[in-house]
């Protein structure tokens, strides 16, 4: 179950406007995650992908056991 195939790219952040204030704390958190991902070795990335796969399978299993449809294919 692959979630994404492309390398992560830093998103373009729209400038703050009076109608759309900038959430600096959230942006800083997301940027820190992107920086962490960029420093991962191929082995760490493979392990993270494996852990994500196991997590998504567990979510699907719980849903199926509760009579719901799985969310991730």
C-alpha distances in whole Angstrom, upper triangle without the diagonal:
4,6,9,11,14,17,17,21,23,24,27,29,32,35,37,39,41,39,36,36,34,32,33,32,28,28,29,27,24,26,26,22,22,25,23,20,22,24,21,21,18,18,18,15,13,14,13,10,10,11,9,6,9,11,8,8,12,13,11,14,16,16,16,19,21,21,19,16,12,11,8,6
4,6,7,11,13,14,17,20,21,24,26,29,32,34,36,39,37,33,34,32,30,31,30,26,26,27,24,21,23,23,20,19,22,20,17,19,21,18,19,16,17,16,13,12,13,12,8,10,12,9,7,11,12,10,11,15,15,14,17,19,19,20,22,24,24,21,18,15,13,9,8
4,7,10,12,12,15,17,17,21,23,25,29,30,33,35,33,30,30,28,27,27,26,23,22,24,21,18,20,21,17,16,20,18,15,17,20,18,19,17,17,16,13,13,14,12,9,11,12,9,8,12,12,10,12,15,14,14,17,19,18,20,23,24,24,21,18,15,12,9,9
4,6,8,9,12,15,15,19,21,24,27,29,31,34,32,29,30,27,26,26,26,22,21,23,21,17,19,20,16,15,18,17,14,15,18,16,17,15,17,16,12,13,15,13,10,13,14,11,11,15,15,13,16,19,18,18,21,23,22,23,26,27,27,24,21,18,15,12,12
4,7,9,12,15,16,19,22,25,29,31,33,36,35,31,32,29,28,29,28,25,24,25,23,20,20,21,18,16,18,18,14,15,18,16,17,14,16,16,12,12,15,14,11,14,16,14,14,17,18,16,18,21,21,21,24,26,25,26,29,30,30,27,24,21,19,15,15
4,6,8,12,13,16,19,22,26,28,31,34,33,29,30,27,26,26,26,23,21,22,21,18,18,19,16,14,16,17,13,13,16,15,16,14,17,16,13,14,17,15,13,16,18,16,16,20,20,19,21,24,24,24,27,29,28,29,32,33,33,30,27,24,21,18,18
4,6,10,12,15,18,21,24,27,30,33,32,29,29,26,25,24,24,22,19,20,19,16,15,16,14,11,13,13,10,9,13,12,13,12,15,14,11,13,16,14,13,16,18,16,17,21,21,20,23,25,25,25,28,30,30,31,34,35,35,32,29,26,23,20,20
4,7,9,12,15,18,21,24,27,30,29,25,25,22,21,21,20,18,16,16,15,12,12,13,11,8,10,11,8,8,12,12,14,14,16,15,11,14,16,14,13,17,17,15,17,20,20,19,22,24,24,25,28,29,29,31,33,34,34,31,29,26,22,20,21
4,6,9,12,15,18,21,24,27,26,23,23,20,20,19,19,17,14,15,15,12,11,13,11,8,10,12,10,9,13,14,16,17,19,18,15,18,20,17,17,21,21,19,21,24,23,22,26,28,27,28,31,32,31,33,36,36,37,33,31,28,25,23,24
4,7,9,12,15,18,21,24,24,20,20,17,16,15,16,14,11,12,12,9,8,11,10,7,9,12,11,10,14,15,18,19,22,19,17,20,22,19,19,23,23,20,23,26,24,24,27,29,28,29,32,33,32,35,37,37,38,35,33,30,26,24,26
4,6,9,12,15,18,21,20,17,17,14,14,14,16,13,10,12,13,9,9,13,12,9,12,15,14,14,17,19,22,22,25,22,20,23,24,21,21,24,24,21,24,27,25,24,28,29,27,29,32,32,32,34,37,36,37,33,31,29,25,24,25
4,6,9,12,15,19,18,15,16,13,14,14,16,14,11,13,15,12,11,15,15,13,15,18,17,17,20,22,25,25,28,26,23,26,28,25,24,28,28,25,27,30,29,28,31,33,31,32,35,36,35,37,40,39,40,36,34,32,28,27,29
4,6,9,12,15,15,12,12,9,11,11,13,12,9,11,13,11,11,14,15,13,16,19,18,18,21,23,27,27,30,27,25,28,29,26,26,30,29,26,29,31,29,28,32,33,31,33,36,36,35,38,40,39,40,36,35,33,29,28,30
4,6,9,12,12,9,10,8,11,12,15,14,11,14,16,14,14,18,19,17,19,22,22,22,25,27,30,31,34,31,29,32,33,29,29,33,32,29,32,34,32,31,35,36,33,35,38,38,37,39,42,41,41,38,36,34,30,30,32
4,6,10,11,8,8,7,11,11,15,14,12,14,17,16,15,19,20,19,21,24,24,24,27,29,32,34,36,33,31,34,35,32,32,36,35,32,35,37,35,34,38,38,36,38,41,41,39,42,45,43,44,40,39,37,34,33,36
4,7,8,6,5,5,9,10,13,13,12,14,17,16,17,20,21,21,22,25,26,26,29,31,34,36,38,35,33,36,37,33,34,37,36,33,36,38,35,34,38,39,36,38,41,40,39,42,44,43,44,40,39,38,34,34,37
4,5,5,6,8,11,13,16,16,15,18,20,20,20,23,25,24,26,29,29,30,32,34,38,39,41,38,36,39,40,36,37,40,39,36,38,40,38,37,40,41,38,40,43,42,41,44,46,44,45,41,40,39,35,36,38
4,6,6,9,12,14,18,18,17,20,22,22,23,26,27,27,29,31,32,33,35,37,41,42,44,41,39,42,42,39,39,42,41,38,40,42,39,38,42,42,39,41,44,43,41,45,47,45,45,42,41,40,37,38,40
4,6,10,12,15,18,17,17,20,22,22,23,26,27,27,29,31,32,32,35,37,40,41,43,40,38,41,41,37,38,41,39,36,38,40,37,36,40,40,37,38,42,40,39,42,44,42,42,39,38,37,34,35,38
4,6,9,12,15,14,14,17,19,18,19,22,23,23,25,28,28,29,32,33,37,38,39,36,34,37,37,34,34,37,35,32,35,37,34,33,37,37,34,36,39,38,36,39,42,40,40,37,36,35,31,32,35
4,6,9,12,12,12,14,16,17,18,20,22,22,24,26,27,28,30,32,36,37,39,36,34,37,37,33,34,37,35,32,35,37,34,33,37,37,34,36,39,38,37,40,42,40,41,38,37,36,33,33,36
4,6,9,9,8,11,13,13,14,17,18,18,20,22,23,24,27,28,32,34,35,32,30,34,34,30,31,34,32,30,33,35,32,31,35,35,33,35,38,37,36,39,41,40,41,37,37,35,31,32,34
4,6,6,6,9,10,11,12,14,16,17,18,20,21,23,25,27,30,32,33,30,28,31,31,28,29,32,30,27,30,32,29,29,33,32,30,32,35,34,33,37,39,37,38,35,35,33,29,30,33
4,6,5,6,9,10,10,12,14,15,16,18,20,21,23,25,28,30,32,28,27,31,30,27,28,31,29,27,31,32,29,30,33,33,31,34,37,35,35,39,40,39,40,37,37,35,31,31,34
4,5,5,6,9,10,11,13,14,15,17,19,20,22,23,27,29,30,27,26,29,28,25,26,29,27,25,29,30,27,28,31,31,29,32,34,33,33,36,38,37,38,35,35,33,30,30,33
4,5,5,6,9,10,11,13,14,15,17,19,20,22,25,27,28,25,23,26,26,22,24,26,24,22,26,27,24,24,28,28,26,28,31,30,30,33,35,34,35,32,32,29,26,26,29
4,5,5,6,9,10,11,12,14,15,17,19,20,24,26,27,24,23,26,26,22,24,27,25,23,26,28,25,25,29,29,27,30,33,32,32,35,37,36,37,34,33,31,27,27,30
4,6,5,6,9,10,10,12,14,15,17,19,23,25,26,23,22,25,25,22,23,26,25,23,27,28,26,26,30,30,28,31,34,33,33,37,38,37,39,36,35,33,29,29,31
4,5,5,6,9,10,11,12,14,16,17,21,23,24,20,19,23,22,19,21,23,21,20,23,25,22,23,27,26,25,28,30,30,30,33,35,34,36,33,32,30,26,26,28
4,5,5,6,9,10,11,12,15,16,19,21,22,19,18,21,21,17,18,22,20,18,21,23,21,21,25,25,24,26,29,29,29,32,33,33,34,31,30,28,24,23,26
4,5,5,6,9,10,11,13,15,18,20,22,19,18,21,21,18,20,23,22,20,23,25,23,24,28,28,27,29,32,32,32,35,37,36,38,35,33,31,27,26,28
4,5,5,6,9,10,11,13,17,19,20,17,16,20,20,17,19,22,20,19,23,24,22,24,27,27,26,29,31,31,32,35,36,36,38,35,34,31,28,27,29
4,5,5,6,9,10,11,15,16,18,14,13,17,16,13,15,18,17,15,19,21,19,20,23,24,23,25,28,28,29,31,33,33,35,32,31,27,24,23,25
4,5,5,6,9,10,14,15,17,14,13,16,17,14,15,19,18,16,20,22,20,21,24,25,25,27,29,30,30,33,35,35,36,33,32,28,25,23,25
4,5,5,7,9,13,15,17,14,13,17,18,15,17,20,20,19,22,24,23,24,27,28,27,30,32,33,33,36,37,38,39,36,35,32,29,27,28
4,5,5,7,10,13,14,11,11,14,14,12,15,17,16,16,20,21,20,22,25,25,25,28,30,30,31,34,35,36,37,35,33,30,27,25,27
4,5,5,9,10,12,9,8,12,12,10,12,15,15,14,17,19,18,19,22,24,23,26,28,29,29,32,33,34,36,33,31,28,25,23,24
4,6,9,10,13,11,10,13,15,13,14,18,18,17,20,22,22,23,26,27,27,29,31,32,33,35,37,38,39,36,34,31,28,25,27
4,7,10,11,9,10,13,14,13,15,18,18,18,21,23,23,24,27,28,28,30,32,33,34,36,38,39,40,38,36,33,30,27,29
4,6,8,6,6,10,10,10,12,14,15,15,18,19,20,21,24,25,25,27,29,30,32,33,35,36,38,35,34,30,28,25,26
4,5,5,6,9,10,11,12,14,15,16,18,20,21,22,24,26,27,29,30,32,33,35,36,38,39,37,35,31,29,26,27
4,5,5,6,9,10,10,12,14,15,16,18,20,21,22,24,26,27,28,30,32,33,35,36,37,35,33,29,28,24,24
4,5,5,6,9,10,11,12,14,15,17,18,20,21,23,24,26,27,29,30,32,33,35,36,34,33,29,27,24,24
4,5,5,6,9,10,10,12,14,15,16,18,20,21,23,24,26,27,29,30,31,33,35,33,31,27,26,23,23
4,5,5,6,9,10,10,12,14,15,16,18,20,21,23,24,26,27,28,30,32,33,31,29,25,23,20,21
4,5,5,6,9,10,10,12,14,15,17,18,20,21,22,25,26,27,29,30,32,30,28,24,22,19,19
4,5,5,6,9,10,11,12,14,15,17,18,20,21,23,25,26,27,29,30,29,27,23,22,19,20
4,5,5,6,9,10,10,12,14,15,16,18,20,21,23,24,26,27,29,27,25,21,20,17,18
4,5,5,6,9,10,11,12,14,15,17,18,20,21,22,24,26,27,25,23,19,17,14,15
4,5,5,6,9,10,11,12,14,15,16,19,20,21,22,25,26,24,22,19,18,15,15
4,5,5,6,9,10,11,12,14,15,17,19,20,21,23,25,23,22,18,17,14,16
4,5,5,6,9,10,11,12,14,15,17,18,20,21,23,21,19,15,14,11,13
4,5,5,6,9,10,11,12,14,15,16,18,20,21,19,17,14,13,10,10
4,6,5,6,9,10,10,12,14,15,16,18,20,19,17,14,14,11,12
4,5,5,6,9,10,11,13,14,15,17,19,17,16,13,12,10,13
4,5,5,6,9,10,11,12,14,15,17,14,13,9,8,7,9
4,5,5,6,9,10,10,12,14,15,14,12,9,9,8,9
4,5,5,6,9,10,10,12,14,13,13,10,11,10,12
4,5,5,6,9,10,11,13,11,11,8,8,8,11
4,5,5,6,9,10,11,9,8,5,6,7,9
4,5,5,6,9,10,9,9,7,10,10,12
4,6,5,6,9,8,10,9,11,12,14
4,5,5,6,5,6,6,8,10,13
4,5,5,5,6,6,10,11,13
4,5,7,9,10,13,15,16
4,6,9,10,13,15,17
4,7,9,12,15,16
4,7,9,12,14
4,6,9,11
4,6,7
4,7
4
